[in-house]
Amino acid sequence: MIAVQLRRLRQSKLFYISLLLGVLITSAHYIQTTRTILQGEASTIPDSSYLLWLNASDSEITNLFFLLVPILAALPFSTQFLVDRKTNYYELMMMRSGKYKYLFSMLAVSAFAGFLAIAIPLLINFLLFSLTFPAIHPDPFVYYTQGLFSFKTLFYSLQLNFPLIHTLFYIFLSGIIGSLFAVFSAALCLHIRFSLISLVIPVIISILISGLSELVEVGLSPIDFLDMNATAPVYLWCIALFGILMIMLTFILAIIGVRRLVR
């Protein structure tokens, strides 16, 4: 069943539209940052690709991308169930494999698509900077005084000693967050009839948690803990708490929704 859903993902126009939108945003960030550096005055501080790529930079485009992460992640495949319900295709799939296998395959492929929709644009963004600027290890004594390095970044010691591993970790973490949003939206589609609602609700949740982060001064939302220059400190338990919350909500929606499939 997963193979069938993966084949449908490859044929999905929304999957490629989401990737295109993500790549356009991250490419716009690269162009804007590079143009600013080239048009600015010569600096004695060398520019490092590890501090210029999207997650590590402070710009409006960065904030826009983090805000749109739930939509970009859910767009490729999470709303596919709504299409199946309109065409009664889901009934055929449940007859072939059972409702649980059908639902599991939908959620699994949604998670996979959400990961790719976020990780690929970020990876391309980092590669563009790596091809343009030197991969200099961040020196906190130099970059922190210029506001280019934050000790509130998760695993900042790893960034100092192994910046490539640290960068790949953030790309992977961003992809995982995309998977969580995608699966949540897919489970939400079991209860609604309009795809727009399933795309907007995760964004609202992310914004509300970000507002809570400002009150408690701890990065609880992906808008905060994916941003390596966020003002609020980030801890592993913040990410774990968000992940557990999303998994619990998805599980509850899926359990209730799968019972409604047989009605």
DACORZI-V424277 format. One record per residue. SS is DSSP state (helix for helix, strand for strand, loop for the rest). BURIAL is # if it has 24 or more other C-alpha atoms within 12 Angstrom, else .. Layout:
# DACORZI-V424277
ss:SS burial:BURIAL
ss:SS burial:BURIAL
This chain:
# DACORZI-V424277
ss:loop burial:#
ss:helix burial:.
ss:helix burial:.
ss:helix burial:.
ss:helix burial:#
ss:helix burial:#
ss:helix burial:.
ss:helix burial:#
ss:helix burial:#
ss:helix burial:.
ss:loop burial:.
ss:loop burial:.
ss:helix burial:.
ss:helix burial:#
ss:helix burial:#
ss:helix burial:#
ss:helix burial:.
ss:helix burial:#
ss:helix burial:#
ss:helix burial:#
ss:helix burial:#
ss:helix burial:#
ss:helix burial:#
ss:helix burial:#
ss:helix burial:#
ss:helix burial:#
ss:helix burial:#
ss:helix burial:#
ss:helix burial:#
ss:helix burial:#
ss:helix burial:#
ss:helix burial:#
ss:helix burial:#
ss:helix burial:#
ss:helix burial:.
ss:helix burial:.
ss:helix burial:.
ss:helix burial:.
ss:helix burial:.
ss:loop burial:.
ss:loop burial:.
ss:loop burial:.
ss:loop burial:.
ss:loop burial:.
ss:loop burial:.
ss:loop burial:.
ss:loop burial:#
ss:loop burial:#
ss:helix burial:#
ss:helix burial:#
ss:helix burial:#
ss:loop burial:#
ss:loop burial:#
ss:helix burial:#
ss:helix burial:#
ss:helix burial:#
ss:loop burial:#
ss:loop burial:#
ss:loop burial:#
ss:helix burial:.
ss:helix burial:#
ss:helix burial:#
ss:helix burial:#
ss:helix burial:#
ss:helix burial:#
ss:helix burial:#
ss:helix burial:#
ss:helix burial:#
ss:helix burial:#
ss:helix burial:#
ss:helix burial:#
ss:helix burial:#
ss:helix burial:#
ss:helix burial:#
ss:helix burial:#
ss:loop burial:#
ss:loop burial:#
ss:loop burial:#
ss:loop burial:#
ss:helix burial:#
ss:helix burial:#
ss:helix burial:#
ss:helix burial:.
ss:helix burial:#
ss:helix burial:.
ss:helix burial:.
ss:helix burial:.
ss:loop burial:.
ss:helix burial:.
ss:helix burial:#
ss:helix burial:.
ss:helix burial:.
ss:helix burial:#
ss:helix burial:#
ss:helix burial:.
ss:helix burial:.
ss:helix burial:.
ss:loop burial:.
ss:helix burial:#
ss:helix burial:#
ss:helix burial:.
ss:helix burial:#
ss:helix burial:#
ss:helix burial:#
ss:helix burial:#
ss:helix burial:#
ss:helix burial:#
ss:helix burial:#
ss:helix burial:#
ss:helix burial:#
ss:helix burial:#
ss:helix burial:#
ss:helix burial:#
ss:helix burial:#
ss:helix burial:#
ss:helix burial:#
ss:helix burial:#
ss:helix burial:#
ss:helix burial:#
ss:helix burial:#
ss:helix burial:#
ss:helix burial:#
ss:helix burial:#
ss:helix burial:#
ss:helix burial:#
ss:helix burial:#
ss:helix burial:#
ss:helix burial:#
ss:helix burial:#
ss:helix burial:#
ss:helix burial:.
ss:helix burial:.
ss:loop burial:.
ss:loop burial:.
ss:loop burial:#
ss:loop burial:#
ss:loop burial:#
ss:loop burial:#
ss:loop burial:#
ss:helix burial:.
ss:helix burial:.
ss:helix burial:.
ss:helix burial:#
ss:loop burial:.
ss:loop burial:.
ss:loop burial:.
ss:loop burial:.
ss:loop burial:#
ss:loop burial:#
ss:loop burial:#
ss:loop burial:#
ss:loop burial:#
ss:loop burial:#
ss:loop burial:#
ss:loop burial:#
ss:helix burial:#
ss:helix burial:.
ss:helix burial:.
ss:helix burial:#
ss:helix burial:#
ss:helix burial:.
ss:loop burial:.
ss:helix burial:#
ss:helix burial:#
ss:helix burial:.
ss:helix burial:#
ss:helix burial:#
ss:helix burial:#
ss:helix burial:#
ss:helix burial:#
ss:helix burial:#
ss:helix burial:#
ss:helix burial:#
ss:helix burial:#
ss:helix burial:#
ss:helix burial:#
ss:helix burial:#
ss:helix burial:#
ss:helix burial:#
ss:helix burial:#
ss:helix burial:#
ss:helix burial:#
ss:helix burial:#
ss:helix burial:#
ss:helix burial:#
ss:helix burial:#
ss:helix burial:#
ss:helix burial:#
ss:loop burial:#
ss:loop burial:#
ss:loop burial:#
ss:loop burial:.
ss:loop burial:.
ss:loop burial:.
ss:helix burial:#
ss:helix burial:.
ss:helix burial:#
ss:helix burial:#
ss:helix burial:#
ss:helix burial:#
ss:helix burial:#
ss:helix burial:#
ss:helix burial:#
ss:helix burial:.
ss:helix burial:#
ss:helix burial:#
ss:helix burial:#
ss:helix burial:.
ss:helix burial:#
ss:helix burial:#
ss:helix burial:.
ss:helix burial:.
ss:helix burial:#
ss:helix burial:.
ss:helix burial:.
ss:helix burial:.
ss:loop burial:.
ss:strand burial:#
ss:loop burial:#
ss:loop burial:#
ss:loop burial:#
ss:helix burial:#
ss:helix burial:#
ss:helix burial:#
ss:helix burial:#
ss:loop burial:#
ss:loop burial:#
ss:loop burial:#
ss:loop burial:#
ss:loop burial:#
ss:loop burial:#
ss:loop burial:#
ss:strand burial:#
ss:loop burial:#
ss:loop burial:#
ss:helix burial:.
ss:helix burial:.
ss:helix burial:#
ss:helix burial:#
ss:helix burial:.
ss:helix burial:.
ss:helix burial:#
ss:helix burial:#
ss:helix burial:.
ss:helix burial:.
ss:helix burial:#
ss:helix burial:#
ss:helix burial:.
ss:helix burial:#
ss:helix burial:#
ss:helix burial:#
ss:helix burial:.
ss:helix burial:#
ss:helix burial:#
ss:helix burial:.
ss:helix burial:.
ss:helix burial:#
ss:helix burial:#
ss:helix burial:.
ss:helix burial:.
ss:loop burial:#
ss:loop burial:.
ss:loop burial:.
